[in-house]
Amino acid sequence: MHPMHMHGGSFQIVAEDGHMLPQPITKDTVQVAPGETYDLVFNAWAPPGSVYPFHCHILAHLMNPGQTGEEMGGLITLIEYAK
């Protein structure tokens, strides 16, 4: 399981496993199990060029083998709001 979290605000879950939801669900963290998929939508409120980190909340999942707590890797991506 991976509790995936986005910094900078909340998002809406609009579909689970390829199926649209009747109503979007607003969250800032979504629990993702192996084989699951979610379609997320969010409004970028910061100026263009801003970056929103999206990562697993389990610290050990943010590091690749051999990395220390000061280095990032693993389950993290950066969403850049288009310039």
Secondary structure as a PSIPRED ss2 file (coil, helix, strand):
# PSIPRED VFORMAT (PSIPRED V4.0)

   1 M C   1.000  0.000  0.000
   2 H E   0.000  0.000  1.000
   3 P E   0.000  0.000  1.000
   4 M E   0.000  0.000  1.000
   5 H E   0.000  0.000  1.000
   6 M E   0.000  0.000  1.000
   7 H C   1.000  0.000  0.000
   8 G C   1.000  0.000  0.000
   9 G C   1.000  0.000  0.000
  10 S C   1.000  0.000  0.000
  11 F E   0.000  0.000  1.000
  12 Q E   0.000  0.000  1.000
  13 I E   0.000  0.000  1.000
  14 V E   0.000  0.000  1.000
  15 A E   0.000  0.000  1.000
  16 E E   0.000  0.000  1.000
  17 D C   1.000  0.000  0.000
  18 G C   1.000  0.000  0.000
  19 H E   0.000  0.000  1.000
  20 M E   0.000  0.000  1.000
  21 L E   0.000  0.000  1.000
  22 P E   0.000  0.000  1.000
  23 Q E   0.000  0.000  1.000
  24 P E   0.000  0.000  1.000
  25 I E   0.000  0.000  1.000
  26 T E   0.000  0.000  1.000
  27 K E   0.000  0.000  1.000
  28 D C   1.000  0.000  0.000
  29 T E   0.000  0.000  1.000
  30 V E   0.000  0.000  1.000
  31 Q E   0.000  0.000  1.000
  32 V E   0.000  0.000  1.000
  33 A C   1.000  0.000  0.000
  34 P C   1.000  0.000  0.000
  35 G C   1.000  0.000  0.000
  36 E C   1.000  0.000  0.000
  37 T C   1.000  0.000  0.000
  38 Y E   0.000  0.000  1.000
  39 D E   0.000  0.000  1.000
  40 L E   0.000  0.000  1.000
  41 V E   0.000  0.000  1.000
  42 F C   1.000  0.000  0.000
  43 N C   1.000  0.000  0.000
  44 A C   1.000  0.000  0.000
  45 W C   1.000  0.000  0.000
  46 A C   1.000  0.000  0.000
  47 P C   1.000  0.000  0.000
  48 P C   1.000  0.000  0.000
  49 G C   1.000  0.000  0.000
  50 S C   1.000  0.000  0.000
  51 V E   0.000  0.000  1.000
  52 Y E   0.000  0.000  1.000
  53 P E   0.000  0.000  1.000
  54 F E   0.000  0.000  1.000
  55 H E   0.000  0.000  1.000
  56 C E   0.000  0.000  1.000
  57 H C   1.000  0.000  0.000
  58 I C   1.000  0.000  0.000
  59 L H   0.000  1.000  0.000
  60 A H   0.000  1.000  0.000
  61 H H   0.000  1.000  0.000
  62 L H   0.000  1.000  0.000
  63 M C   1.000  0.000  0.000
  64 N C   1.000  0.000  0.000
  65 P C   1.000  0.000  0.000
  66 G C   1.000  0.000  0.000
  67 Q C   1.000  0.000  0.000
  68 T C   1.000  0.000  0.000
  69 G C   1.000  0.000  0.000
  70 E C   1.000  0.000  0.000
  71 E C   1.000  0.000  0.000
  72 M C   1.000  0.000  0.000
  73 G C   1.000  0.000  0.000
  74 G C   1.000  0.000  0.000
  75 L C   1.000  0.000  0.000
  76 I E   0.000  0.000  1.000
  77 T E   0.000  0.000  1.000
  78 L E   0.000  0.000  1.000
  79 I E   0.000  0.000  1.000
  80 E E   0.000  0.000  1.000
  81 Y C   1.000  0.000  0.000
  82 A C   1.000  0.000  0.000
  83 K C   1.000  0.000  0.000
